[in-house]
């Protein structure tokens, strides 16, 4: 009876051989899909946000990540002073600015 088990082990499992190149092709395809659907768009958005933050200037009307709407009164290296109401100014990190609004947007709200 032992000789049957030894013969079965010597044959190996069916389909266990090969398949190495197909595995690497599938991993490559998966990486390309992840790159074009997740990594590339995220880096593009980060680059656009950095460019927008670098071009902030006095008088720009902006919205912060927290939803504050205001007008920039002064720009520093990493902070901006934001006038949110008449006589009320806050200091905000430049990176917390979500978007720059068209001129006159604050008066319309």
PEPEVEN-V246431 format. One record per backbone hydrogen bond with DSSP energy under -1.0 kcal/mol. NH is the residue of the N-H (numbers start at 0). CO is the residue of the C=O. If there is no record, write none. Layout:
BEGIN
nh->NH co->CO
nh->NH co->CO
END
This chain:
BEGIN
nh->4 co->0
nh->5 co->1
nh->6 co->2
nh->7 co->3
nh->8 co->4
nh->9 co->5
nh->10 co->6
nh->15 co->12
nh->22 co->18
nh->23 co->19
nh->24 co->20
nh->25 co->21
nh->26 co->22
nh->27 co->23
nh->28 co->24
nh->29 co->25
nh->30 co->26
nh->31 co->27
nh->32 co->28
nh->33 co->29
nh->34 co->30
nh->35 co->31
nh->36 co->32
nh->37 co->33
nh->38 co->33
nh->39 co->34
nh->41 co->37
nh->42 co->38
nh->43 co->39
nh->44 co->40
nh->45 co->41
nh->46 co->42
nh->47 co->43
nh->48 co->44
nh->49 co->45
nh->50 co->46
nh->51 co->47
nh->52 co->48
nh->53 co->49
nh->54 co->50
nh->55 co->52
nh->58 co->71
nh->59 co->56
nh->61 co->69
nh->62 co->98
nh->63 co->67
nh->64 co->95
nh->66 co->63
nh->69 co->61
nh->70 co->82
nh->71 co->59
nh->72 co->80
nh->75 co->78
nh->79 co->91
nh->80 co->73
nh->81 co->89
nh->82 co->70
nh->83 co->87
nh->84 co->87
nh->87 co->84
nh->89 co->81
nh->91 co->79
nh->93 co->77
nh->95 co->92
nh->96 co->93
nh->97 co->62
nh->98 co->62
nh->100 co->60
nh->104 co->101
END
